[in-house]
Amino acid sequence: MSEFNSKIIKSLCLLIFLNGCAYFNTFYNAKSSFEIAENMRINESETENINFNYYYKKAIEKSDIVIKDFSKSKYVEEARFIKAKSLYFLNKFEESNAIFSQILISTNSEFFSEAKYWQSMIKYNNNQNIEAINDLRKLFNETKKNDLKSQILLSLGEIYLNNYDYENAYLNFKKGINLSSDKFLKEKIHFNLANSAFDRGNFLESKENYEAVIKLSSSYERILMSQLKIVEILRIQKDFEGASKKIKTLLLNEDFSANRGELELEFLKIEKSLGNTQYVIDNLDLLSQEYRGALIAAEANFILSEIFLSNNFKDYEKSRFFLNEILSQDNNSKFKIYAEKNKFNVNRLISYEKNISENLNKDKNIYKSGEILAFNLKQVDSSKGYFKNIISDYYESQYFIKALFAMYLIEESFEQKQYYSSIILNDFKNSNYAKFIIENEKLDIEFFPESMLMSAENQLNLDSPIFLESYKSISSMEGMSDQIKKANYFLANYYHFKDVKIDSARFYYNKVVSDYPFSKQAEISLERLKGFSNE
């Protein structure tokens, strides 16, 4: 071989080598960018304001070079797969789906099963839930890859969870946990299992899975979230000492120093449950000032506003002050929405308290205060004093039965519930409140206004005027119910338009207006009474 030919061969070999290095490096860059994006997305973090979308786009750019410029290389198929997945995470589902369809043309493709999986997920993202579930189930039976099986079960669980089907979500998460060898996938399944168990009220299993997440996870946010959920579970289980010990341990851990305010807030919630309320008030106030404008401050102020609605620390002016603190800060959180609603109700409480102190409609203002606390502000314990005040001191008031019924609704003790229901069923048996209790507890008790009205309505078909006596019997019953209201309104109409006895019509219209002032029938009756006055 001549020296010239030898140089040509060496040059060609060098070119081939460099060309191989070029497409390998390009593919490596595509894969590396994709992995960076995945890691950032999984850990839900950002680096110097460059989020994972940037790296997905970089992965697509490098994959395109491999696909177009090195179309014969062995990396083309994987580059195409990387591009399709990157497009999926950029929410470009149509473009992504087209590439997965190309991959599926070859049944021998290394990525055939995975492409089918991602097409199922595209269907889910396009609100084709049933089709996605069916495809995923079919693929689960077809594939032999355990990691893919585990991924399928995780996705099925998440779809069911988003559809509030907690039972099926739990079953799929549970099946998937032992199939995967992928640490991240196992962590994600444990986290979903923990959330699913929490939603179902299975706090023991939820706690076990949050603990598994803490052991497996490398995500700071996921670990902290799991730790706080464990504390929340301990609070729900009323293990306040255990919750307090857990939070103190986290506060001493330098790894969580960035979230010290959040941990301190959780610690103060536990101290509140332990009854150390004055300590909580002092420290929540300090916390709200230190983190002013942040979500921590909003929640701290909200807790303070609730403390001053309680019996031992009742001060509605202070409660309103802390609600105003939330509203004055530039933080559009759920606490701002709560504060706006609660401030309206606290203002009403302040107004009622003023009326009570001035002896203005005391029974009404006492009852209304209890009603707002119990049913608008969820301060059940604080409301009971108002209702009991009505029951003990205002037996003749129209609010007496309302207070009895309110206590029946809010009491947790079965014996106390029975006590209040028995008074209603014995002394106010013809009222709507009695009807509610009979139906709610499925009692074998006849509600006479209902059966009598049905009988009276059936008699309307007879020639005999006996039905009038039936309606009058219902009208004369003690108590207030929809049936008595209907009887009064029927009689008013009968004497107004049929028998034309205006005095009788006026009598029954007035009964509707006085006994059922906020009903549609009262509104019509009032207009007709005005008409009588003008005649």
Residue, then its C-alpha position, 0 to 999 in steps of 0.5 A: m500500500s502506498e503512503f498516500n493510500s495509507k493516509i487516506i485510510k487513516s483520515l477516513c477512520l478518523l472521520i468515522f470515529l469523530n462522526g461516531c463521537a459527534y452523534f453519541n455526544t449529541f444523543y448523550n446531551a439529549k438524554s442528559s437534558f431529559e434526565i435533568a428535567e425529570n429530576m427537577r420535575i419530580n422534586e418540584s424545584e427550580t434552579e436560578n429561575i430556570n425551570f424544567n421546561y427549559y431542559y425538556k426543550k433542550a432534550i427535544e433540540k438535541s434529539d432532533i439533531v440525532i434524528k435528522d443528521f444521524s438517521k442511521s445511528k442506533y440511538v435514533e429510536e431512543a432519541r425519538f422516544i425522549k423527544a415524545k416524552s419531553l413533548y408530553f411533559l410540555n403538554k404538547f400532547e398531539e405532537s407527542n402522540a404522533i411520535f409514539s404512533q411512529i414508534l408503535i409501527s415497529t412491534n419489535s421496538e424496544f420502546f413499544s410497551e412504553a409508547k402504548y403506556w404514554q398514549s394511554m396517559i395522553k388519553y387521560n390528559n384529554n379527559q378520555n378517562i374510561e379509554a385510558i383506564n381500559d388501555l392501561r389495564k390491557l397493557f398491564n396484562e400484556t407486558k412482562k416488565n415489572d417496573l412498567k406494571s408498577q407504573i401502570l398501577l400508579s397511574l391507574g391509582e392516580i386516575y381513580l384518586n382524581n375521580y374520588d374513587y378512593e377504594n380503587a385508587y388504594l387497591n391499585f397503589k397497594k398492588g403496585i408497591n411490590l412490583s417496582s425496583d425503582k426507588f423513586l417509583k416506590e416512593k411515589i406509590h407510598f406517597n399516594l398510598a399515604n394520601s389515599a389512606f388519609d382520605r379514607g380515614n385509615f390513619l395508621e396505614s397513612k402514617e406507615n406510608y408517610e414514614a416509608v416516603i421519608k426513608l426513600s425520598s431525596s426530595y426535601e419538600r416531599i420529606l417535610m410534607s410527609q413529616l407534617k402529615i404525620v404530625e397532623i395524624l397524631r393531632i387527629q388521633k389526639d396524641f398531642e404529646g407525640a405530636s409535640k415531641k415530633i415537632k420539637t425534633l424537627l425544629l432542632n433539625e438544621d435540615f428544616s431550618a428554612n421552614r422554621g416558621e411553618l414548624e413553629l406554627e404547627f407546634l403552636k397548633i399542638e400547644k393550643s390542643l394541649g390547652n396552653t392558650q395564653y402561650v399560643i396567643d402570645n407566640l402566634d402574635l409574634l409569629s404573625q409579625e415576623y412573617r407579615g405578608a406571608l401565608i404563615a402570618a395569615e394562618a396565625n392571625f386566623i387561629l387568633s381570630e378563632i381563639f377570641l370566639s371561644n368561651n374562655f377568651k371571648d372578645y369579638e372586637k379582637s377577633r375582628f382585629f385579627l381578621n382585618e390583619i389578614l385582609s390588610q396584607d397582600n396575600n391571596s390565600k384561602f385565609k383571606i377568603y375565610a377572613e372576608k366571610n368570617k368578618f361579616n359574621v363577627n360584625r353581626l355578633i358584635s351587633y347582637e352583643k350590643n343589643i343584648s346589653e341594651n335589652l333589645n330583643k334579647d331572645k332573638n339576639i341570643y339565639k342569633s349569636g348561637e346560630i352564627l357561632a354554630f353554623n357559620l363559624k363552626q364554633v360549636d362549644s361557644s354556641k351552646g351557652y347561647f342556646k342553653n340560655i334560651i332554653s332555660d330562660y325563654y320558654e315562651s319565646q319562638y326561639f325556644i324550639k329553635a334552640l332545642f333543635a340546634m342543640y339536637l343538631i350539634e350535640e355529639s353525645f347520644e344521650q344529650k341528643q335524645y334529651y333534646s329530641s324527646i322534648i321536641l317530639n313530645d311538646f312540639k310534635n306537629s312542627n317541622y323539627a319533629k318531622f325532621i327527627i322522625e325521618n332522620e332517625k327513621l322512627d316509627i312515629e306518625f307525623f299527624p299534619e302530614s297524614m291529615l293533609m293527605s287525607a284532606e287533599n283526597q277529600l277534595n274529590l268528594d261533593s261533601p264539604i267535609f274537607l273544609e273541616s279537615y283543613k281547619s283541623i290541621s290549621s288549628m294544630e299547635g306548632m308550625s310545619d309545612q303542612i299547617k302552612k299549606a292548610n292555612y294558605f288553602l283556606a285563605n284561597y278557598y274563602h277568597f275565591k271560592d266561597v268569597k268570605i273576605d273576613s275568613a280569607r283575611f284571617y287565614y292570610n294573616k296566619v300565613v304571614s305571621d307564622y311563616p313570614f319568609s315563605k313564598q305563600a306569605e309574600i303572596s298573602l301580604e299582597r292580597l291583604k294589601g288589596f283588601s285594604n284598598e277595596 
